[in-house]
C-alpha cells in the first residue's frame, strides 16, 4: 500500500511538473512585447491592420492586460487608417471573453501545480529524502514520455496546422465566435494563423529547453547526494 501511494503520488507530481513547465513556457512566449513587435514587423501587420507599430503595441499591451484580468474590458480606441476608431467589434470582444476564461483557468492550474509541487518536494526533502531521490531518478523516464507527447503534438501541428488549430477551437470553445473575418475584424489581422503556428512551435521549443534544465538540476542534486 505504501508503494502504491508513493508511486501514485510520483505520477501526480510528474503531471503537475509537465503542466507547470508547459504553461510557463506558454506565458513566457505570449507575454512578451519583443515577440509581438517582431511578429508585427516581420509579417507587415501594420499594413493589414492600418495601425502603426506604436499603436499596435499599445493595443497589444491593453489586450494582454485584459487577458490576465488587469482590465475589465477591451473597449479602446486607436488610429486606424488615419482615423480614430474603436479597435475591436462586438464579436471579437465576445470571443476574447472565452479566451480570457481559458487564460485565467490555465494560470490557476499552473499556479496550483507550482504550489503543490513546492510543498511536496519540501516535504520529501525534510522527511522522505529517499522518496525525493527516487522521484528525481525517474524524471528521465517521465520526460521521455513528455517528449513523445509533445513530439506527436508538434508533428501534428506542423503537418496540418489549420486542421488541428480548428480542432483545438472546436474542443475548447462552445461557439463559433473564433471564426473572424479579416475584412472587418482587427483581431484576426493582428494575430493571423502564422502567429499561432510560430507561437506553438516556440512554446514547444521552450518547453523542451525547460525539461533539459530540470533534468540538469536533478542530476546535480543526485550527484551531490552520492546517488
C-alpha positions in Angstrom: 0.0 0.0 0.0 2.9 2.4 0.8 4.5 1.8 -2.6 1.2 2.2 -4.3 0.6 5.5 -2.5 4.2 6.6 -3.3 4.2 5.9 -7.0 0.7 7.3 -7.5 1.9 10.5 -5.8 5.0 10.4 -8.0 2.9 10.2 -11.2 0.6 13.1 -10.0 3.7 15.2 -9.3 5.2 14.5 -12.7 1.9 15.5 -14.4 1.9 18.7 -12.3 5.5 19.4 -13.4 4.5 18.8 -17.0 1.6 21.3 -16.6 3.9 23.8 -14.8 6.6 23.8 -17.5 4.2 23.8 -20.4 2.0 26.7 -19.1 5.1 28.6 -18.0 6.6 28.2 -21.5 3.3 29.4 -23.0 3.2 32.5 -20.8 6.9 33.3 -21.4 6.2 33.5 -25.1 2.7 35.1 -25.1 3.5 37.8 -22.5 6.5 39.1 -24.4 6.3 42.5 -26.1 9.5 41.8 -28.0 8.0 38.8 -29.6 4.8 40.7 -30.6 6.8 43.5 -32.1 8.9 41.1 -34.1 5.8 39.4 -35.4 4.2 42.7 -36.3 7.3 43.9 -38.2 8.2 40.7 -39.9 4.7 40.0 -41.1 3.8 43.6 -42.0 0.9 43.7 -39.7 0.8 47.4 -39.9 -0.5 47.1 -43.4 -3.2 44.6 -42.7 -4.5 46.5 -39.6 -3.9 50.1 -40.7 -2.1 50.8 -37.4 1.5 51.9 -36.9 3.8 49.8 -34.8 3.4 52.0 -31.7 -0.4 51.9 -31.9 -0.2 48.1 -32.3 2.0 47.7 -29.2 -0.4 49.9 -27.1 -3.4 47.8 -28.2 -1.4 44.6 -27.6 -0.5 45.7 -24.0 -4.1 46.5 -23.2 -5.3 43.2 -24.7 -2.8 41.2 -22.7 -3.8 43.2 -19.5 -7.4 42.2 -20.2 -6.4 38.5 -20.5 -4.8 38.5 -17.1 -7.7 40.4 -15.6 -5.9 43.8 -15.2 -8.5 45.4 -17.4 -12.3 45.0 -17.2 -13.0 45.3 -20.9 -11.5 45.5 -24.4 -13.0 48.9 -25.0 -10.3 51.0 -26.6 -9.7 53.4 -29.5 -6.7 53.7 -31.8 -5.8 55.5 -35.0 -6.7 53.1 -37.8 -6.0 54.1 -41.4 -5.7 57.7 -40.2 -9.0 57.8 -38.3 -9.6 57.3 -34.6 -11.8 54.2 -34.3 -12.9 51.6 -31.8 -10.4 48.8 -32.2 -12.5 45.6 -31.6 -16.0 44.9 -32.6 -18.7 43.1 -30.6 -17.9 39.6 -32.0 -14.2 40.0 -31.2 -14.9 41.1 -27.7 -17.2 38.2 -27.0 -14.6 35.8 -28.3 -12.0 37.3 -26.1 -14.2 36.7 -23.1 -13.9 33.0 -23.8 -10.1 33.3 -24.4 -9.7 35.2 -21.1 -11.5 32.3 -19.3 -9.0 29.9 -20.8 -6.0 32.1 -19.9 -7.2 32.5 -16.3 -8.0 28.8 -16.0 -4.6 27.9 -17.3 -2.9 30.3 -14.9 -4.8 28.9 -12.0 -3.9 25.3 -12.9 -0.2 26.3 -13.3 -0.1 28.2 -10.0 -1.8 25.4 -8.2 0.6 22.8 -9.7 3.5 25.0 -8.6 2.3 25.3 -5.0 1.6 21.6 -4.7 5.0 20.7 -6.2 6.9 23.0 -3.9 5.1 21.7 -0.8 5.6 18.1 -1.9 9.3 18.5 -2.7 9.9 20.3 0.5 8.1 17.7 2.5 10.1 14.9 0.8 13.3 16.8 1.4 12.5 17.2 5.1 11.1 13.8 5.9 11.4 11.4 3.0 14.7 12.1 1.3 14.8 8.6 -0.3 11.4 9.3 -1.9 12.8 12.6 -3.3 15.8 10.8 -4.7 13.6 8.1 -6.2 11.3 10.8 -7.7 14.3 12.6 -9.3 15.8 9.4 -10.6 12.7 8.6 -12.5 12.3 12.1 -14.0 14.2 10.9 -17.1 11.5 8.2 -17.8 8.7 10.7 -17.3 10.3 13.2 -19.6 10.8 10.6 -22.3 7.0 10.2 -22.2 6.7 14.0 -22.2 9.0 14.3 -25.3 6.9 11.7 -27.1 3.6 13.5 -26.3 5.0 16.9 -27.3 6.7 15.4 -30.3 3.4 13.9 -31.5 1.6 17.2 -30.9 4.3 19.2 -32.6 4.3 16.8 -35.6 0.5 17.0 -36.0 0.5 20.8 -35.9 3.4 21.0 -38.3 1.8 18.6 -40.8 -1.6 20.4 -41.0 -1.7 23.3 -38.6 -5.1 24.6 -39.9 -6.8 21.2 -39.2 -5.6 20.9 -35.6 -5.9 24.6 -34.9 -9.6 24.2 -35.9 -9.9 21.1 -33.8 -8.5 22.9 -30.8 -11.1 25.6 -31.1 -13.9 23.2 -31.5 -12.8 21.3 -28.3 -12.3 24.4 -26.1 -15.0 26.8 -27.4 -18.7 26.0 -27.5 -19.5 28.7 -30.1 -18.1 29.9 -33.5 -17.1 33.4 -32.3 -13.5 32.5 -33.1 -14.3 32.4 -36.8 -13.4 36.1 -37.5 -13.5 38.0 -40.8 -10.1 39.5 -41.9 -12.0 42.1 -43.9 -13.8 43.5 -40.8 -12.1 42.2 -37.7 -8.8 43.8 -36.5 -8.0 40.9 -34.1 -7.6 38.2 -36.9 -5.3 40.7 -38.7 -3.2 41.3 -35.6 -2.7 37.6 -34.9 -3.3 35.6 -38.1 -2.7 31.8 -38.4 1.0 32.2 -38.9 1.2 33.9 -35.5 -0.3 30.9 -33.8 1.8 28.4 -35.7 5.0 30.2 -34.7 3.8 30.6 -31.2 3.0 26.9 -30.9 6.5 26.0 -32.2 8.2 28.4 -29.8 6.3 27.1 -26.8 7.3 23.5 -27.7 10.9 24.6 -28.1 10.9 26.5 -24.8 9.2 23.6 -23.1 11.9 21.2 -24.3 14.6 23.6 -23.0 12.9 23.8 -19.6 12.8 20.0 -19.5 16.6 19.9 -20.1 17.2 22.4 -17.3 15.1 20.5 -14.8 16.9 17.2 -15.7 20.2 19.0 -15.2 19.2 20.3 -11.8 18.0 16.9 -10.8 21.3 15.3 -11.9 23.3 17.9 -9.9 21.2 17.2 -6.7 21.6 13.4 -7.1 25.4 13.7 -7.6 25.7 16.0 -4.6 23.9 13.4 -2.5 26.0 10.5 -3.8 23.5 8.7 -6.0 
